[in-house]
């Protein structure tokens, strides 16, 4: 089930932490073209998401089936 949450400063911090974690994992890998591509993609995604205004609704998949 898809739920929508408004972008807030705390959600923005959570998103940034998640991308930081992904980048840390990639930094442990051999720096090949695939790792470089993923770093670029994650950087673009992070920039887009963190530039959204407060209140913008972000879709999330609710894995547990509850809100």
C-alpha positions as CSV (number, residue, x, y, z in Angstrom):
1,X,0.0,0.0,0.0
2,X,1.3,3.4,-0.9
3,X,1.2,6.1,1.8
4,X,2.2,9.7,1.3
5,X,4.2,11.7,3.8
6,X,4.9,15.5,3.6
7,X,8.5,16.6,3.2
8,X,9.6,18.0,6.5
9,X,13.1,18.9,7.8
10,X,13.2,15.7,9.8
11,X,12.2,13.5,6.8
12,X,14.9,15.4,4.8
13,X,17.5,14.5,7.4
14,X,16.4,10.8,7.3
15,X,16.7,10.8,3.5
16,X,20.1,12.3,3.7
17,X,21.3,9.8,6.3
18,X,20.0,6.9,4.1
19,X,22.0,8.3,1.1
20,X,25.1,8.8,3.3
21,X,24.9,5.2,4.3
22,X,24.7,4.0,0.7
23,X,27.6,6.2,-0.2
24,X,29.7,4.8,2.7
25,X,29.0,1.3,1.5
26,X,30.0,2.2,-2.1
27,X,33.2,3.9,-0.9
28,X,34.3,0.4,0.4
29,X,34.0,-1.0,-3.1
30,X,36.5,-1.0,-5.9
31,X,36.0,2.3,-7.8
32,X,34.9,0.9,-11.1
33,X,32.4,2.2,-13.7
34,X,29.4,0.6,-11.9
35,X,30.3,2.1,-8.5
36,X,30.8,5.5,-10.2
37,X,27.5,5.3,-11.9
38,X,25.6,4.4,-8.7
39,X,27.3,7.3,-6.9
40,X,26.2,9.7,-9.6
41,X,22.6,8.3,-9.5
42,X,22.4,8.5,-5.7
43,X,23.8,12.1,-5.8
44,X,21.2,13.2,-8.3
45,X,18.4,11.5,-6.4
46,X,19.5,13.0,-3.2
47,X,19.7,16.5,-4.7
48,X,16.2,16.2,-6.2
49,X,14.6,14.9,-3.0
50,X,16.3,17.4,-0.7
51,X,15.4,20.3,-2.9
52,X,11.7,19.6,-2.6
53,X,9.8,22.2,-0.6
54,X,8.4,21.5,2.9
55,X,4.9,19.9,2.6
56,X,5.6,18.2,-0.8
57,X,4.0,14.8,-0.6
58,X,6.4,11.9,-1.0
59,X,5.1,8.4,-1.8
60,X,6.3,5.5,0.4
61,X,5.5,1.8,0.2
62,X,4.1,0.6,3.5
63,X,5.7,-2.9,3.8
64,X,3.8,-3.9,7.0
65,X,0.4,-3.1,5.5
66,X,-0.3,-0.6,8.3
67,X,0.0,3.2,8.5
